């Protein structure tokens, strides 16, 4: 294996991992449109969103964390620094979604 291939093997690893996660998201979207997903996953709600939407949000957060860990070289830092940067995002994003959804449902109930 040449020196260039040895130094760039990680980019292909990242490519395949992100491609796999994106393929799962696209497949879920296609299955939803074609009606192949379970009724509970598509029609039941939790905190104002369908379960499938929660799955999309979780997969997107995983992809974002992996991109930050890889391309911003956070994966090579100490574990405490990684958690210091990633944990607020994993707490803040669901919290902000909860605020937006609860306020929107309250507004809809009061004015709808």
C-alpha positions, 0 to 999 in steps of 0.5 A, spaced: 500 500 500 502 506 498 504 512 503 498 516 500 493 510 501 495 509 508 494 516 510 487 517 507 484 510 509 480 514 514 476 518 509 473 512 506 471 509 513 468 516 514 464 516 507 462 509 508 459 510 515 456 517 513 453 513 507 450 508 511 447 512 516 444 517 510 441 510 507 438 508 513 434 515 513 432 515 506 430 508 506 425 510 512 423 516 508 421 511 502 418 506 507 414 511 510 411 514 503 410 507 501 406 505 507 411 499 509 413 502 516 408 500 522 402 504 524 405 506 531 412 509 528 408 513 523 402 515 526 403 515 534 405 522 537 410 523 543 411 530 545 408 533 539 412 529 534 411 522 530 416 517 533 419 517 526 421 524 526 424 523 533 428 517 529 430 522 524 433 527 529 437 522 533 440 519 527 442 527 525 445 528 531 449 522 531 451 524 524 453 531 526 457 528 532 461 523 528 462 529 523 465 534 529 469 528 531 472 526 525 473 533 521 474 537 527 479 532 530 475 532 536 476 524 536 483 525 538 482 529 544 481 527 551 474 524 553 473 530 557 474 535 552 469 531 547 464 531 552 465 538 554 463 540 547 458 534 545 454 534 551 451 541 551 449 540 544 445 533 545 442 537 551 440 543 548 437 541 541 432 536 544 430 541 550 429 547 544 425 542 540 421 541 546 420 548 548 418 550 540 413 544 540 410 545 547 409 553 545 406 551 538 401 546 541 399 551 546 398 556 541 394 552 537 390 550 543 389 557 545 388 560 538 386 554 534 
